[in-house]
Amino acid sequence: MYSKLAEDLDGLPALLDAAREQAGELLAGVADRPVAVPPGTPEPAELPEDGVGARAALAEFARRWAPGFAASAGPRYLGFVTGGATPAAVAGDWLTAAADQNPVSSLDSSASDLERETVGWLAELFGLGPEFSGAFVSGATMSNVVGLAIGREWLGERLGVTVADAGVAALGPVEVLSGSPHSSALKAMSVLGLGRSALRPVTVRPGREAVDVEALERELAELGGRPAIVIANAGTVNTVDFDDLRAIAALKQKYPFWLHVDAAFGGFAALSPEYARLVDGLELADSVCVDLHKWLNVPYDSAIQFSRRLDLQVRVFQNSAAYLGHPGVNPDFVHRTPESSRRLRALAAWCTLAAYGRAGHREIVERCVAHARDLGDRLAGTPRWRLLAPVRLNVVCFTLAEDPTQERIDSVVRAVAAGGETFVTPTVYAGVPALRAAFSNWRTGRADVDRIFAALVTGSGAA
């Protein structure tokens, strides 16, 4: 065995203690470190010939790289709907690396059984019945890929072709209808061979991002009975707007379409009795996307996809190799998603659900919404800012009260990031350059909202 490997193996307990200490320092200081770090390019280092051993590698990481990492796991990071990681989720993720299980097969481990249990817990959390199967994937983009791939196979079933065998060209022209689809849905369409141009944009309600259901029905009627895919949104990225899922699902009685719901973070409204009405009808979808490294507060990368048609899912993703076994009635995960090998993402989710339960995660959701509304009220009460939409859930969409040009908005983004107190992302809503602040971190408290608001006021001076 290579000498450095042998040394590290002999000293593994001490090495893990050193990693624990370093990780503890990172987490202990996450609330006080700069929330965002200005981009820079460190001097590249040459690939070492002999290596320095794990302890020295940890020290080198702490010196060269750790200072440039954003405090994205902290309470004032409001970009990209980025959650942190609860203590139980961090512990679970460490165990995931230590156990190093590949859960895609049930032939050699109980890891896939743990994932099945976690999928069941999550389905219950989001109000989805036993008719839904699910599997862990890397993020909302891959969850949308899987859901739309199953929808693509359903189109083939309706048209009498097996797309998994014949290819997407056998479908002919495909129509994908949506009001305000996330960019990841378009990316999924490209990956799946449907093409971005297959999107048929549907009119949204006045002043909203939610689809006009009557307009959707007119578009479906124009297809003359040809099957289609409808992407409904449960929480749009700019204003967390929700399509009327129950009304859309009711259209399936008259028109043939696969209903895929992108509930990447909006699906978490189901946890709160006060906000669950926003996702009423989610259980009527054919496939559902939920991103767990957002509001479940588990480490990257982790998302889940749900579907009613496990048979079609297996038809698309089955891995036909003798050593992997036949899919059978309860197929292994190797037959359910694009990945044939992956880490046990479910363990971190299992740990945080076991540790804090439905009540703990409901409290995180409701507290984040309260903070978002608090910030929205503060911004609306100043002459410097104006809200572009009501704060429906956990995202505040706002802009400068006067002359909100893209140049001025970009200046604010840079100034706020440079201040180190918080981080918000730019966007454009209804043609207006704007900012969005997304609350999804389990640590965020009222004192953080005070600091966030002060940083935005200061940053607006750069415009």
N, C-alpha and C positions, 0 to 999 in steps of 0.2 A: 504494500500500500504506500502511496506517495507520502513522504514524511510529514508534510504539513497537514494532510488529511488525518494521519495517524495521531498527530499531536492534538488536533482539534477533537477527535473522537475520544481520546483519553481525558481531555479537559472539558467535555461537553456540558456537564452541569454548571461549571463556572462560566462557560461561554454563554449559556442561556441566561444565567443571572446577569451577565454584562449587558446582553440584549434587552432584558427586562428593565434594567436600570436606565438604559438609554431611551427606551420607549416610554418609560415612566416620566422622564424629564421632558420628552416631547409633549406628552399629554398634559402634564402639570402646567406647562407654560403656554398651552394653546390659546388660552383666553387673553394672553398678554402679548403674544408675538404679533408682528405685522400680519394683517389678514391677507393681504396680497403683496407679492414681491415683484417689483418692476422687472421686466424681462432682461436677461443678460446672457452672454455666452461665455461660460467658463473656459479656461485654457484646457484643451483636450490632453488627456494623459495617454501614454502608450500602454498597450496591452502588456502586463507583466509576464515575464518568462517563467519565473519560479513562484511568484506570489508571496504574500507577506503573512498569511495565516488569518484566521477569522477575527481574532481580537484586533489586530492591526487594521483589517479591512473595515471593521466597525468604526474605529477611530478616524480612518480616512473619510468614510462617509460623513461622520459628524463634522469634519473640518471642511470638506469640499462641497457637500451637497445639501445637508440639512438646513443650513442658513437660507438657502434659496427656495425652500419649500413653503407654499402658502399655508396659512392656518385655516384651510378649508374645512377641517373637522371642528372648528371653533364656533362660538355662538354668534359672531357678527359677520360671518361669510354669507352673503345673500345672493350669490351668483349661481346660475344653472340649476336651481332647486337641488342643492347639494346638502344632504343630511350629514351628520357626523356618524359616530359609531358608539352605541351605548356600551357601558362597561362589559355587560354580558356578551355583546356581539364581538367586541375586541377579543375577549377570552376565547370565544368560540372560534374566531378566525385563527388565533394562534394554534389552537388544537387541530384545526383543519390542516395547517401546514405541517404540524408534528406528525399527525396520523397519516397524512398524504394518501388519502383514499381516492380511488376513481369510482364514482358512484354509478357509472353508466351500465354496469352489469351486476346482477345479483348472484353470480356464480361463486364469489369468493368472500363476500363481506356483507354485513348488515347495513352498510352505508346507504344503499338504495332504499332500504326500509325506513331509515331515518328521513330520507328525502320525501318519501311517500307520506309519512306522517306530517311533515312540515307543510307539504302541499295541501293536505287536508285541513290543517289548521288555518292556512291562509285563505283557502276557499271559503271556510266558515266565516273568517274575519270580514271578507268582502261580500258576504251574502250570496255565494254561489252554491248551488245544490250539488248532490252526488253525481249528477249527470255530467259534470265537468271533470276532466282530467287536467293535469298540469305538470309542468317540468321547469326546472331552473335553467336560466340562460344568462348571458353576460350583461344585458341591459335592455332598455326599452327598444332600441333599434333591432336587436336580434329577436325580441319578443314579437315585434311587428312583422319581422321577416317570417317567423314561424306561423303566426296567425294568418297572414296573407297567403302563405304557401298552402295552408290547408284550404283557405278560401279558393285559391286557384284550382286545387284538386276538385273541390266541390263544383266549380264551374264545369270542369271536364265531365264530372258525373252527370250533370244536367244535360250536357251536350253529347253524351255517349262516347267520350274518349277518356283514356287514362293518361293524364298529363305526365305523371311520373315516368311513364314508359315512352309515350309518343313525343313528349316535348311541348313546350308552351305554344309553338307555332300551330299545333293541332287545334287550338282554341279559336283561332281567328281573332278578330278585333275584340278587345276586352274593355269594358267600361268600369271605372272605379269612381264612385261618387262621394264627395265629401264637402263640407262647408269650410272648415279651417284646419286642414290636416297638418300635423307636425311634419317637419322636414324629414324626420326619420322614416315616416311612412312612404314618402317619395323615394327615399334611398332604397327602402325595401322593394318597392315596385321596380326600380332599376335592377337590383340584384336578381329578382325573380323573373326577369325577362318580360314583365308586363310593360315596362317602359314608363317613364315619368309622364309622357304624353297621354297615357291611358286615363289620367285624372280628368274627370269631368266636374269642374268646380260648380258648386251649388250655391245659390244666393243665401246669404246669412240674414238674420233678423236685423232691422234697423238699429244702428248703434251697438251691435252685439257681434260676437264671434260664433254664436250658436246658429246652427243651420235653420233655415226656414223650412219647416216640415212640409208645408203645402208646395213649396218650390221643389223640394225633393220628390214629392209624389208626381209632380208634372214631369220631371226628368225621367223617373222610372217608367211612367206611362209612355213616353216617347220611344223607349227601347222596344216597345211592341212585344213584350214577353220574353225578350232575350235576357238570360240571367246576368247578374252584375254583382259587384262587391260594393258595399257601403261602409265607409269608415266613419264611425261616429266618435265624437270627442267628449271625454269626461274630464274636463279640465284643460283648457287651451293654455298655451305657454305664456301668452302675454297678460291675459286677464282672468284666467281660470274660469272660463265660461263653459257651460255644460249644454250639450244637445239634449233634447227631450227624448231620452232613450226609449221610454215606453211608447210614445207616439210613433217613433221610427219603427220599432219592432212590430207595431200593429200593421204597418204597411206590408209586412210579409204575407199577410192573409190575401193580398191582392197581386203582389208582384214578387218574382223570384230573385232574391239576393242573399248573399252571405253578409251577415252583420258583424263586423269587427269593431270592437270598442277600444280605443286608445285611452286607457285610464292610468297613464304612467304615474302621475302623482295625485290626480283628482280622485282616483279610486279610494284613497284613504278617507274621503268624506264619509264613507260607509261606517267608519268606526264611531262616529259621533251621532247621537240621536238628533242633535240640532241641525246637522248638515247632511244626514243620510238621504234626505229628499233629493239632493242634487244628483245622486246616482240611482234614483229609482228606475228600475227597469234594467239594471246592469245584468241581472240574472237571465234576461231574455236574449242576450248576445249569443253569437255562435263562437266567437273567440274574443279573448280579453287580454290586454297587455297591462302589466303593473310593474313599475320599477321600484325595487326594494331598497336600493342604495340611496334613494331619495328619502321618503318619509318613514320608512321602517327603521332608519338609522342603523344600517349594517354596512360594513366596509365594501368598497368597490372590489370586484364588480359583482352585482347581483340583481337579477330581475326574475320574474316568473311569467309564464304564459299559460293561459287556460283555454280549453276547447271542448266543445260538445262531441266532436267527431274524431275520436281516437283512431278509428279504423282508417280514415283518410290521412290522418297524421302519420300513422305507421306506413301507409302506402308511399308517402313522400320520403320519409326519413329512415326507413328500415335499412339496416346495414347487413346485407346478405352475405354472411361469412359463416362457415360451419362452426368455427370455434366460438362464435358469439351466441349461438343458439337461435332457435326460431322465435319470432315475436310472441306467439301464443296469445292467450286471452288477457294477460296482464303484462304487456310488453315492458322489457327493460328500457331504461332511458336512452340507451344507445340507438333505439329505434324511434325516438320521439323528437330529437332536435338535430341541428347540423353537426354538433360536436360528437365525436366518438371517444374522446377522452377529455376530462375536465376535473377541476377540483370540487370538493364537496361544499359548494356554496351554501347548501341548506343548513349546515351546522351553525353558522353564525346567526341565521334567522331563527333556527330552533332554540338556540340559547337565549336570545332576547325575548322571544315569545314565552318560553318557559319561565324566565326570570321575572318578567313584568306583566305578562298576560294581556288580555284585552283592555283592562282598565288602565294599565300603565301607558300603553300606546295610544289609547283614546285621549289621555291627558296631554300627551305630547302634541297630538293633532290640535286639540282645542286651545292649548296655550299658544302654539304657533299662529293660529288664526287670530287670537286675541291680540298678539303683538303686531301682526300685519295691519289689523284695523286701527290699532293705536297709532302706528306710524302714518297710516293714511290720513287719520284725523289731524295729526300734527302738520303734515305737509299741506293739507287743504286749508289749514288755518293760517298759513303764512302767505305773504304777497310774492314770494320768490317762486313758488311751485304751484302746479295745479294737477289734480288727478285726471287721468284720461278715461278711467272706468271705475265703477264701484269696486271696493275690495270684497270680492265674493268669498274668498277662502284665504289662501296664504301668500298671494302675490300682490304687490302694490305696483301699479303701472302709472307713471307720472312723468311730467316734463316741466321744463322751465315755463314760468308764467308768461314771459315775454320773449319773442323771437327765438323759438326753440329750433335752431338750425342744427344740422348734423355736426358741424364743426364745434358749436358751443357745447352740445351734449358730449361729444368725444373729449372735450377739454375737462368737463366735469368728471367723467369716468376716470381719466388719468389723475386728476387732482385728488379725488377720493381714494383711489388705490394707493397713490403715493403717500397719503396721510397715514395709512396703515391701520385705521380704525375699523373700516368696513370695506366691502367690495360689492358693487352692483354692476349689472350688465346693461349695455345699450340695446335698444330695440327700435322698431318702427311700428307704430300702431295707428291705423286709419290714416296712413300717410304722414304722420307726425313723428319726427325723431324723439325718442323718449328713453326712459330708464325703467328697469324693473328690479324690484327687491323681493326675493323669494325666501320666506321663512320656513325652514324645515328641520332645524337642528334642535336636538333634545336639551341642549345646554342653555339656549337663549332665555334671558330673563328681562325684566323691565329695565334694569340698569343698562343692559346692552342696547335697548331701544333708545334710551337717552343718548348714549354715545353715538349710535347710528345717525340719529336725527341731527346731532351737533356736527357730525362729520359731513353730512349732506349740505347743511347750511354753509359750512366753511367752504366746501368744494364748489358750491354754486358761485362763489366769488371769482372762480377761475374762468367762468364763461364769458 
